[in-house]
Amino acid sequence: METPSLRSEMGWSTADRITVRGMDLCQDVLGKLSLGDFAFLEITGRTPSAAESTVFNAVLAVLVEHGMTPSAMVARLTYLGAPESMQAAIAAGLCGLGTTFAGTAEGAARLLQGVRPLGTDVPYDAAEAADTAARIVREHREQRLPVPGIGHPVHKPVDPRAVRLFAIAQENGLAGPYVTLMQAISQEAERAFGKAGRLPVNATGAIGAIASELGLSWKLCRGLAVVSRAVGLLGHLAEEIEHPIANTLWVRTEEASSSHLVPKEPQ
């Protein structure tokens, strides 16, 4: 049996040169590509156009920071226990990105691309989007499943991040059928569930739609959230080093959760 060949187009090095995706790292990348543009090159094998660069960098930026989230607390607490291993602290925080936090961009993109596979050139109008959205919401409602990319516990009646991302996509000619369908799904969900102004497209829904406009497979979308949140977690650890709170989080949580077990002093 013939042994399969090993092949990668990502990069190679010689004594005096490093090549990434066919570009010279030192001459063509450093000082010329932003980190977001470099990420686009790594993922797609080409540098982005000016419009794609603006939109893609906005997509990466939107999930960098979201306050004292569970992932941020986990990173801080891990660093408290193992300050010699910053990578472990960041990795611990990233492990919590899933179907509840940040990872829903994957579900939204998968839903959209399941209806309209990447590379489809057939025109898509608002009426067709509305019909498709009605079917999607009906199916999710019948199965008692949440619609990915829709709704937010805090941001109502709109998620300002999604509004801004869609505006940036529109300004750069990248608000196409996936954005139209995502917005139609939100409108239909609010109508079907009788929750006007309470089921907006959220940030991850916007990311799923815009990533689809950029031609990125839904399988990569959770990775975009990972890239963004890794930067944010590093920021939390930088703050933790200067103004530590992890020990207080630990002590207060232990006290609050165990207070009912501690024998009360006699009066």
Stockholm file with secondary structure:
# STOCKHOLM 1.0

chainA/1-267         METPSLRSEMGWSTADRITVRGMDLCQDVLGKLSLGDFAFLEITGRTPSAAESTVFNAVLAVLVEHGMTPSAMVARLTYLGAPESMQAAIAAGLCGLGTTFAGTAEGAARLLQGVRPLGTDVPYDAAEAADTAARIVREHREQRLPVPGIGHPVHKPVDPRAVRLFAIAQENGLAGPYVTLMQAISQEAERAFGKAGRLPVNATGAIGAIASELGLSWKLCRGLAVVSRAVGLLGHLAEEIEHPIANTLWVRTEEASSSHLVPKEPQ
#=GR chainA/1-267 SS CCCCCCCCCSEEECSSCEEETTEEIIIIITTTSCHHHHHHHHHHSSCCCHHHHHHHHHHHHHTSCCSSCHHHHHHHHHHHHCTTCHHHHHHHHHTTCBTTTBTHHHHHHHHHHHHSCTTCCSCCCHHHHHHHHHHHHHHHHHTTCCCTTBCCSSCCSCCHHHHHHHHHHHHTTCCCHHHHHHHHHHHHHHHHHTCTTTSCBCHHHHHHHHHHHTTCCGGGHHHHHHHHHHHHHHHHHHHHHHSCCHHHHHHHHHHHHHGGGSCCCCC
#=GC SS_cons         CCCCCCCCCSEEECSSCEEETTEEIIIIITTTSCHHHHHHHHHHSSCCCHHHHHHHHHHHHHTSCCSSCHHHHHHHHHHHHCTTCHHHHHHHHHTTCBTTTBTHHHHHHHHHHHHSCTTCCSCCCHHHHHHHHHHHHHHHHHTTCCCTTBCCSSCCSCCHHHHHHHHHHHHTTCCCHHHHHHHHHHHHHHHHHTCTTTSCBCHHHHHHHHHHHTTCCGGGHHHHHHHHHHHHHHHHHHHHHHSCCHHHHHHHHHHHHHGGGSCCCCC
//
